Amino acid sequence: MKLIILIIYFAVLIGIGLYCRKNATDVNGFVLGGRSVGPWLTAFAYGTSYFSAVVFVGYAGQFGWRYGIAATWAGIGNAVIGSLLAWVVLGRRTRIMTQHLDSATMPQFFGQRFESQPLKIMASVIIFIFLIPYTASLYNGLSRLFGMAFDIDYSVCIILMAVLTAIYVIAGGYMATAINDFIQGIIMLVGIVTVIAAVLNSKGGFMTALDGLAQATDETVASTPGVFASFFGPDPLNLMFVVILTSLGTWGLPQMVQKFYAIKNEEAITKGTIISTLFALVVAGGCYFLGGFGRLFSDQIDIASNGYDSVIPTMLQNLSPALIALVVILVLSASMSTLSSLVIASSSTLTIDFLKDNFIKKMSEKTQLLYIRILVVVFIAISAIIALIQYKSSVTFIAQLMGISWGALAGSFLAPFLYSLYWKKTSALSCWVSFLFGSIIMILDMLSPQIFPELMRSPINCGAVTMLAGLIIVPVVSLLTPKPDPQKMEEIFACYDKPTQVPQKTALGK
């Protein structure tokens, strides 16, 4: 039954990819869906790119175990900061300015905004390098669940996921990804609600499970009775850093921000904001809420031997075959949607921002499209190979891999991108400082964590601090360095003042 469901699921994904070929005949259609994607598809594309096996298996397991039911705050933060505020603060302005500058990627935006080809190249290099560990972490999460549900070698799981994602992305581009994301999002919504109900029911219901969690103790974490069932858990400070990294981080991730480039119209922004926020509340809130009950299964979990990534699979292993099939499809959906988003962001960035004009002069539209498709295959292949190597090595904690990737990308891009949309005096040099600061700090934290204060030795905490530091670095450096050409800035920001007609229900006339 599990295999039949999987085969049907894969057939639908590939069918949609082939159906959307007509929308992927040029670069704008392949990368942005022709900037004509409606509210439901955009909101689900945003949500499914946000949440993957990294959240469901890695983060929910690790932080649920460490913070108990208080880990749900991470899910609430993802909904309020990572979705609601991201759409409100970035959505409309990103759509308007990127279209005005004719930019399809984040590096292209920086290059056009500051008239700097080196800045564009630097941004594209950072994206290509730091999206790879994130992609590898997607495969890792799947391996745990496939190992629980099927007697299939992990290598087969990686190859299967990589090949299927490559087929529908290469065939249909962004539109195929968006439609598949919608289907995958529905599966995620139904799946997480069903799984939470089944797991809590297996422990006697919500109140009984909560009471059991209140009895759980761990002297290595906290000696306070009932701390894992409390409002803020045993370690509110570190929990706050988790919320910052996983919520504010989306504001600077190229694969997330790129969703705003493709929005169709004003209605899509309004509806998309609501849909995306509710989606995040159910999926992220549900994942962390479920993980918070991990200690009820402590008699079956050996963290020292199997790591935090074993928590969620252990909680689910005694469910019915039908529910296990649903969980596998749920996490596969989440991971494939995120993977497709990552490969489109990376391949388009490398082609449009790195190869075009720098190494291949006068690259035609057809050639750009060919290179993007080739690089989709290259990027998926590299990440799959790294995932296989990583599986054989000692790096097993999904959360740490994602922390390094998110910390470097958002630490580099969040502040420059945000200020560039709102502040005319943002300077090119402030972008360079932010790029270098975010990348170097995360590389040092990965290679030599002992040089940092104890609080920053975790990639998650370090990534959160790097993001917040960027919000200070960019305005300070901008004020101390030469200002951009005022006339050029007036021309760029004029796009926001362009008059447009709206119905009277939206805005009253004179």
Phi and psi in degrees as a GROMACS rama.xvg file:
@    title "Ramachandran Plot"
@    xaxis  label "Phi"
@    yaxis  label "Psi"
@TYPE xy
-63.0602  -40.6441  LYS-2
-68.5523  -38.4089  LEU-3
-62.6555  -44.6164  ILE-4
-60.7341  -42.336  ILE-5
-62.363  -44.2096  LEU-6
-63.1311  -42.5355  ILE-7
-61.9026  -43.7708  ILE-8
-60.0221  -47.2999  TYR-9
-63.9646  -38.8652  PHE-10
-62.7193  -39.6424  ALA-11
-64.8539  -43.9506  VAL-12
-60.194  -47.0214  LEU-13
-67.431  -39.5354  ILE-14
-59.1592  -42.3234  GLY-15
-66.1233  -40.3594  ILE-16
-59.0599  -44.3424  GLY-17
-68.5752  -37.2455  LEU-18
-63.5885  -33.7547  TYR-19
-88.4194  10.2842  CYS-20
-58.7346  -33.5487  ARG-21
-66.0876  -19.7702  LYS-22
-91.6166  1.11461  ASN-23
-123.3  42.1856  ALA-24
-94.0069  -9.8334  THR-25
-139.398  173.732  ASP-26
-62.5166  -44.4089  VAL-27
-61.372  -41.0431  ASN-28
-69.6898  -40.9474  GLY-29
-70.1992  -42.1146  PHE-30
-87.6173  -35.3322  VAL-31
-124.118  4.05942  LEU-32
63.8697  27.7898  GLY-33
70.6378  18.4726  GLY-34
51.0589  40.4075  ARG-35
-133.519  32.3986  SER-36
-90.0675  128.254  VAL-37
-74.4238  179.626  GLY-38
-65.3215  -43.8008  PRO-39
-66.4936  -45.4744  TRP-40
-65.9042  -42.0977  LEU-41
-64.3016  -44.9764  THR-42
-64.4832  -42.6802  ALA-43
-71.691  -34.9456  PHE-44
-62.4279  -40.3627  ALA-45
-63.9281  -48.8  TYR-46
-66.4147  -43.0617  GLY-47
-73.4871  -26.813  THR-48
-72.5387  -28.1499  SER-49
-71.5508  -46.8376  TYR-50
-111.152  132.615  PHE-51
-144.344  -166.028  SER-52
-59.5583  -25.4755  ALA-53
-60.0414  -44.1043  VAL-54
-75.3113  -49.3535  VAL-55
-65.9819  -45.1567  PHE-56
-94.106  -50.3914  VAL-57
-75.9598  -62.2564  GLY-58
-70.0834  -45.5145  TYR-59
-61.1718  -39.6626  ALA-60
-69.0949  -49.5872  GLY-61
-67.3161  -49.6361  GLN-62
-80.0628  -27.1281  PHE-63
-63.9883  -40.3377  GLY-64
-68.1983  -41.1605  TRP-65
-78.6806  -35.1413  ARG-66
-115.11  -4.21232  TYR-67
68.4577  -148.039  GLY-68
-64.8514  -20.368  ILE-69
-64.8469  -17.1245  ALA-70
-60.1007  -19.7559  ALA-71
-58.5784  -25.3066  THR-72
-57.7387  -32.5755  TRP-73
-63.1647  -42.1897  ALA-74
-65.467  -39.6713  GLY-75
-64.9484  -41.4612  ILE-76
-62.0659  -41.3016  GLY-77
-59.4093  -38.3985  ASN-78
-72.6518  -46.3793  ALA-79
-79.2819  -50.1155  VAL-80
-87.3738  -48.2336  ILE-81
-73.2846  -23.3312  GLY-82
-115.528  -64.9838  SER-83
-57.0726  -57.5268  LEU-84
-67.4917  -34.217  LEU-85
-60.8831  -44.2063  ALA-86
-66.9537  -43.194  TRP-87
-67.2255  -45.2165  VAL-88
-80.559  -40.3364  VAL-89
-103.079  -33.1027  LEU-90
-50.3222  -63.9484  GLY-91
-65.8918  -47.4947  ARG-92
-63.7069  -38.5637  ARG-93
-62.6538  -46.6263  THR-94
-60.1495  -44.1703  ARG-95
-69.1206  -50.7716  ILE-96
-71.7662  -37.4896  MET-97
-66.5577  -34.6922  THR-98
-70.6027  -39.6819  GLN-99
-62.1497  -38.9424  HIS-100
-87.9494  -2.90341  LEU-101
55.6775  47.4885  ASP-102
-111.025  135.183  SER-103
-106.34  -10.045  ALA-104
-135.771  166.477  THR-105
-66.6611  -45.1788  MET-106
-60.3984  -37.6789  PRO-107
-64.0194  -36.3671  GLN-108
-61.3513  -47.9649  PHE-109
-62.048  -41.4854  PHE-110
-62.1056  -42.3864  GLY-111
-74.3145  -41.6466  GLN-112
-62.9971  -37.673  ARG-113
-111.953  6.99769  PHE-114
49.9969  50.9868  GLU-115
-136.606  108.388  SER-116
-66.8649  -42.8035  GLN-117
-60.0499  -35.8993  PRO-118
-64.0766  -40.7537  LEU-119
-63.7195  -43.1482  LYS-120
-65.2311  -43.7635  ILE-121
-60.1448  -43.9887  MET-122
-62.6061  -40.0354  ALA-123
-67.4167  -36.4367  SER-124
-65.9739  -44.5731  VAL-125
-59.8044  -44.0643  ILE-126
-61.7973  -47.8945  ILE-127
-62.5689  -42.248  PHE-128
-68.9508  -46.5698  ILE-129
-90.67  -7.61766  PHE-130
-78.3862  -20.9199  LEU-131
-64.6845  -48.7957  ILE-132
-62.5271  -32.1291  PRO-133
-64.8743  -43.931  TYR-134
-63.5137  -40.6278  THR-135
-60.4713  -34.9579  ALA-136
-68.3664  -25.8046  SER-137
-64.536  -43.9188  LEU-138
-64.5933  -38.9855  TYR-139
-57.9039  -45.8887  ASN-140
-61.2187  -39.3013  GLY-141
-66.0237  -36.2994  LEU-142
-58.4319  -38.6364  SER-143
-62.4286  -44.9475  ARG-144
-75.6508  -37.7709  LEU-145
-66.4797  -35.1815  PHE-146
-63.6831  -33.4976  GLY-147
-75.9397  -38.1001  MET-148
-92.6539  -30.9674  ALA-149
-131.856  158.068  PHE-150
-95.1418  63.4908  ASP-151
-121.164  136.66  ILE-152
-64.2245  142.573  ASP-153
-58.0831  -36.0603  TYR-154
-59.8089  -39.1813  SER-155
-64.7792  -40.4773  VAL-156
-59.0773  -46.1953  CYS-157
-62.6664  -48.4364  ILE-158
-63.6669  -42.0551  ILE-159
-61.1455  -48.7254  LEU-160
-63.1538  -41.8375  MET-161
-64.8137  -46.2218  ALA-162
-64.9223  -46.3382  VAL-163
-64.8837  -41.61  LEU-164
-63.257  -42.9644  THR-165
-60.4018  -41.2531  ALA-166
-61.5577  -52.0303  ILE-167
-77.4703  -24.719  TYR-168
-72.9948  -45.5586  VAL-169
-62.9906  -39.3064  ILE-170
-71.8506  -50.4794  ALA-171
-111.789  -7.29663  GLY-172
62.1333  -147.087  GLY-173
-63.062  -38.9885  TYR-174
-64.5884  -41.1649  MET-175
-63.7375  -40.9473  ALA-176
-62.3762  -42.772  THR-177
-65.8272  -43.1052  ALA-178
-66.8255  -43.6359  ILE-179
-63.6303  -37.1219  ASN-180
-60.4554  -37.0427  ASP-181
-63.3757  -46.5773  PHE-182
-63.6451  -44.6838  ILE-183
-65.2766  -34.569  GLN-184
-65.1463  -40.297  GLY-185
-60.6186  -44.0996  ILE-186
-60.6661  -42.0708  ILE-187
-64.0672  -42.0326  MET-188
-63.5454  -49.9009  LEU-189
-65.2888  -42.552  VAL-190
-63.3092  -47.4291  GLY-191
-66.157  -39.6855  ILE-192
-64.419  -44.3327  VAL-193
-64.3625  -43.3428  THR-194
-66.3359  -42.7005  VAL-195
-59.5708  -45.7637  ILE-196
-60.7838  -42.0925  ALA-197
-68.1427  -43.2515  ALA-198
-66.4812  -45.68  VAL-199
-65.2256  -37.643  LEU-200
-63.2221  -34.8198  ASN-201
-67.5437  -16.8409  SER-202
-109.583  19.9927  LYS-203
91.8089  11.606  GLY-204
99.413  171.26  GLY-205
-60.3973  -50.7996  PHE-206
-66.101  -39.4937  MET-207
-65.9889  -42.3913  THR-208
-64.3886  -40.7069  ALA-209
-64.5039  -39.4581  LEU-210
-64.054  -41.2339  ASP-211
-63.4802  -38.1635  GLY-212
-66.7688  -35.146  LEU-213
-65.7445  -24.2589  ALA-214
-83.1776  -15.4856  GLN-215
-68.1575  139.829  ALA-216
-133.652  151.656  THR-217
-155.413  99.917  ASP-218
-62.6291  -22.7453  GLU-219
-74.9938  -17.7633  THR-220
-103.082  -54.2452  VAL-221
-162.176  148.023  ALA-222
-98.2081  -4.71505  SER-223
-70.5921  126.703  THR-224
-63.6503  138.584  PRO-225
72.3363  14.3578  GLY-226
-65.7746  -29.657  VAL-227
-77.8769  -10.727  PHE-228
-107.911  12.8  ALA-229
-91.7999  170.468  SER-230
-64.3451  -43.9649  PHE-231
-112.719  -1.56154  PHE-232
73.0763  -171.22  GLY-233
-81.0436  -15.0568  PRO-234
-145.677  74.2982  ASP-235
-59.6015  -33.3327  PRO-236
-65.1681  -50.9299  LEU-237
-67.8846  -31.5208  ASN-238
-63.1291  -37.3399  LEU-239
-62.0868  -40.0233  MET-240
-64.8429  -36.5415  PHE-241
-61.5582  -45.2723  VAL-242
-61.075  -43.735  VAL-243
-63.6446  -49.1495  ILE-244
-61.7601  -49.2747  LEU-245
-78.5217  -16.1543  THR-246
-103.79  -58.0747  SER-247
-69.7189  -25.4322  LEU-248
-56.7504  -32.9115  GLY-249
-61.8746  -24.5661  THR-250
-66.0152  -19.7889  TRP-251
-119.034  9.50255  GLY-252
-91.2691  124.11  LEU-253
-58.6571  -38.5678  PRO-254
-70.4482  -20.3003  GLN-255
-87.6816  -49.2236  MET-256
-62.0329  -32.4764  VAL-257
-61.844  -21.978  GLN-258
-63.1381  -32.3013  LYS-259
-71.7105  -25.3478  PHE-260
-61.2912  -32.6267  TYR-261
-94.0851  1.40694  ALA-262
-61.9013  139.222  ILE-263
-76.7117  -51.2406  LYS-264
-158.902  -175.798  ASN-265
-60.244  -41.872  GLU-266
-59.5243  -37.6298  GLU-267
-64.3755  -34.4195  ALA-268
-68.7352  -46.4964  ILE-269
-62.5199  -51.3866  THR-270
-68.2873  -40.9644  LYS-271
-60.4209  -36.8852  GLY-272
-60.4764  -46.3595  THR-273
-68.4322  -48.1096  ILE-274
-61.7344  -46.5307  ILE-275
-63.6949  -38.178  SER-276
-66.7287  -44.9551  THR-277
-65.4374  -39.0153  LEU-278
-59.8962  -47.3921  PHE-279
-63.6945  -38.0051  ALA-280
-62.8908  -42.1503  LEU-281
-73.3181  -50.8138  VAL-282
-73.9439  -55.383  VAL-283
-69.9584  -46.3581  ALA-284
-58.779  -41.3916  GLY-285
-65.0522  -42.1251  GLY-286
-61.3716  -50.531  CYS-287
-68.7146  -36.1514  TYR-288
-61.3888  -44.9763  PHE-289
-61.9631  -46.9839  LEU-290
-60.521  -27.9096  GLY-291
-61.8082  -20.2377  GLY-292
-96.0602  12.7217  PHE-293
-57.6462  -33.598  GLY-294
-70.7116  -11.3949  ARG-295
-68.6236  -16.2287  LEU-296
-109.56  21.434  PHE-297
-61.8384  -24.0646  SER-298
-71.0051  -15.0594  ASP-299
-109.847  -5.01016  GLN-300
-113.587  130.473  ILE-301
-116.643  93.2206  ASP-302
-61.8917  -38.7157  ILE-303
-60.8362  -38.0556  ALA-304
-89.8643  -41.8326  SER-305
-109.094  -7.33831  ASN-306
77.3983  172.897  GLY-307
-67.5051  -23.667  TYR-308
-68.1046  -9.70423  ASP-309
-88.6276  -8.96537  SER-310
-63.2297  -56.9955  VAL-311
-64.1448  -47.7886  ILE-312
-56.1531  -37.4444  PRO-313
-66.1699  -38.8087  THR-314
-63.9914  -26.6344  MET-315
-100.984  -10.2523  LEU-316
-66.4438  -21.4277  GLN-317
-98.9668  9.84578  ASN-318
-72.6264  168.491  LEU-319
-67.7616  156.406  SER-320
-54.8604  -37.5121  PRO-321
-64.5708  -41.8946  ALA-322
-70.0724  -36.4554  LEU-323
-64.5318  -39.6686  ILE-324
-60.9488  -41.3986  ALA-325
-63.2715  -41.3485  LEU-326
-64.0974  -43.4684  VAL-327
-61.9079  -44.4491  VAL-328
-64.684  -39.1924  ILE-329
-57.9937  -52.5843  LEU-330
-73.315  -34.2156  VAL-331
-63.3845  -42.5551  LEU-332
-59.8761  -49.3086  SER-333
-60.1118  -41.5644  ALA-334
-75.2889  -40.7763  SER-335
-68.4131  -35.7063  MET-336
-66.9198  -40.4829  SER-337
-67.5792  -42.3876  THR-338
-60.7988  -44.6206  LEU-339
-62.674  -39.0632  SER-340
-64.9905  -41.2651  SER-341
-65.5727  -42.8374  LEU-342
-71.6395  -33.5847  VAL-343
-66.7188  -43.6017  ILE-344
-61.9288  -44.3568  ALA-345
-72.9026  -45.8766  SER-346
-68.6287  -40.2546  SER-347
-67.4689  -38.3232  SER-348
-62.8352  -45.9471  THR-349
-66.0005  -36.7992  LEU-350
-74.536  -55.9532  THR-351
-72.2661  -36.9595  ILE-352
-101.427  -20.4623  ASP-353
-111.02  -53.0086  PHE-354
-78.7725  -46.0953  LEU-355
-63.3098  131.945  LYS-356
73.2954  -27.1431  ASP-357
-89.9733  -44.7735  ASN-358
-116.547  -28.9379  PHE-359
-123.712  105.975  ILE-360
-75.838  145.12  LYS-361
51.8669  53.114  LYS-362
-74.4344  121.001  MET-363
-71.997  165.683  SER-364
-58.1186  -43.7347  GLU-365
-64.6878  -40.5393  LYS-366
-67.8789  -40.8579  THR-367
-58.1054  -44.4423  GLN-368
-63.734  -39.9  LEU-369
-63.3902  -45.803  LEU-370
-64.1985  -39.995  TYR-371
-59.7886  -45.0892  ILE-372
-64.6123  -41.1076  ARG-373
-62.5705  -43.2688  ILE-374
-70.5991  -25.4489  LEU-375
-58.1307  -46.8181  VAL-376
-63.988  -44.6226  VAL-377
-61.2615  -46.0744  VAL-378
-64.9585  -44.365  PHE-379
-62.8865  -40.3752  ILE-380
-64.7185  -45.5448  ALA-381
-60.6599  -47.0867  ILE-382
-65.4063  -35.2074  SER-383
-67.4807  -40.3798  ALA-384
-64.9618  -43.2581  ILE-385
-62.3397  -39.3654  ILE-386
-62.9065  -38.7455  ALA-387
-68.2193  -42.1635  LEU-388
-64.4643  -44.234  ILE-389
-62.7431  -33.5714  GLN-390
-62.1568  -32.6538  TYR-391
-86.4264  -10.7583  LYS-392
-99.6266  -168.172  SER-393
-90.8086  -6.18658  SER-394
-80.9046  103.838  VAL-395
-122.505  -9.26164  THR-396
-89.7145  110.716  PHE-397
-58.8728  -42.8216  ILE-398
-58.2145  -37.0514  ALA-399
-69.8411  -39.5606  GLN-400
-61.6418  -45.2129  LEU-401
-67.7496  -36.4959  MET-402
-60.1914  -42.4744  GLY-403
-63.2634  -47.3539  ILE-404
-64.1163  -52.523  SER-405
-64.0407  -40.5984  TRP-406
-61.4316  -43.8129  GLY-407
-70.3523  -45.2843  ALA-408
-69.0383  -52.92  LEU-409
-70.2034  -35.3528  ALA-410
-62.8237  -32.1891  GLY-411
-81.471  -43.1727  SER-412
-103.156  -26.9615  PHE-413
-55.0612  -57.3851  LEU-414
-64.5259  -48.6083  ALA-415
-59.9988  -39.6656  PRO-416
-67.499  -46.2565  PHE-417
-61.0786  -50.303  LEU-418
-66.4198  -32.8889  TYR-419
-65.0861  -29.241  SER-420
-77.1408  -26.6412  LEU-421
-114.281  -26.2896  TYR-422
-122.608  119.703  TRP-423
-67.8181  -24.9027  LYS-424
-87.7324  2.86463  LYS-425
-60.7013  127.281  THR-426
-101.71  157.447  SER-427
-63.3943  -36.716  ALA-428
-64.9729  -34.0169  LEU-429
-65.6309  -33.0502  SER-430
-65.6481  -45.02  CYS-431
-58.4798  -45.1714  TRP-432
-62.4548  -43.3342  VAL-433
-65.0422  -43.1162  SER-434
-57.855  -50.2  PHE-435
-68.0166  -42.0557  LEU-436
-61.2954  -50.6312  PHE-437
-61.6783  -44.3851  GLY-438
-69.8266  -48.3063  SER-439
-66.8019  -42.4681  ILE-440
-60.3444  -43.5929  ILE-441
-70.4444  -34.5353  MET-442
-66.2105  -44.1007  ILE-443
-63.5324  -39.6738  LEU-444
-65.164  -32.2381  ASP-445
-75.1172  -40.158  MET-446
-87.8305  -39.2314  LEU-447
-137.786  68.7812  SER-448
-61.5122  -22.1776  PRO-449
-66.9427  -16.1854  GLN-450
-79.1566  -10.6293  ILE-451
-98.7234  159.42  PHE-452
-57.3445  155.261  PRO-453
-54.838  -37.2975  GLU-454
-61.7714  -30.6875  LEU-455
-97.1025  7.19845  MET-456
-75.9904  -17.5505  ARG-457
-82.3818  131.659  SER-458
-56.9759  -29.7103  PRO-459
-68.4084  -50.2783  ILE-460
-64.1608  -41.6229  ASN-461
-64.1165  -41.5492  CYS-462
-62.6434  -42.194  GLY-463
-63.4658  -43.6251  ALA-464
-64.3731  -40.2141  VAL-465
-61.2392  -43.2207  THR-466
-59.9777  -50.0168  MET-467
-64.0038  -37.4387  LEU-468
-63.3586  -37.2375  ALA-469
-60.0531  -34.5152  GLY-470
-66.0136  -20.6333  LEU-471
-94.3206  -40.6191  ILE-472
-60.5608  -47.4807  ILE-473
-61.2799  -49.9508  VAL-474
-66.6  -36.3364  PRO-475
-64.5225  -49.0104  VAL-476
-64.2577  -38.5491  VAL-477
-62.0874  -38.0492  SER-478
-72.7707  -24.4999  LEU-479
-96.6296  -5.84046  LEU-480
-117.959  165.933  THR-481
-55.538  137.899  PRO-482
-79.6893  152.411  LYS-483
-64.2583  162.035  PRO-484
-60.8623  116.943  ASP-485
-57.42  -38.419  PRO-486
-64.715  -41.2789  GLN-487
-64.6131  -40.4236  LYS-488
-65.8815  -39.0604  MET-489
-62.0046  -38.9668  GLU-490
-66.0931  -41.7649  GLU-491
-68.026  -47.3496  ILE-492
-76.8183  -8.73158  PHE-493
-63.2539  -21.2159  ALA-494
-61.7607  -28.349  CYS-495
-75.4077  -22.1586  TYR-496
-98.5375  2.91486  ASP-497
-63.8047  125.608  LYS-498
-67.5308  146.087  PRO-499
-146.004  148.935  THR-500
-92.69  135.651  GLN-501
-134.184  158.478  VAL-502
-62.7628  155.322  PRO-503
-63.4857  -25.1801  GLN-504
-67.0229  -22.8675  LYS-505
-85.2456  -44.0899  THR-506
-148.658  133.057  ALA-507
-71.0023  142.355  LEU-508
-78.221  -176.047  GLY-509
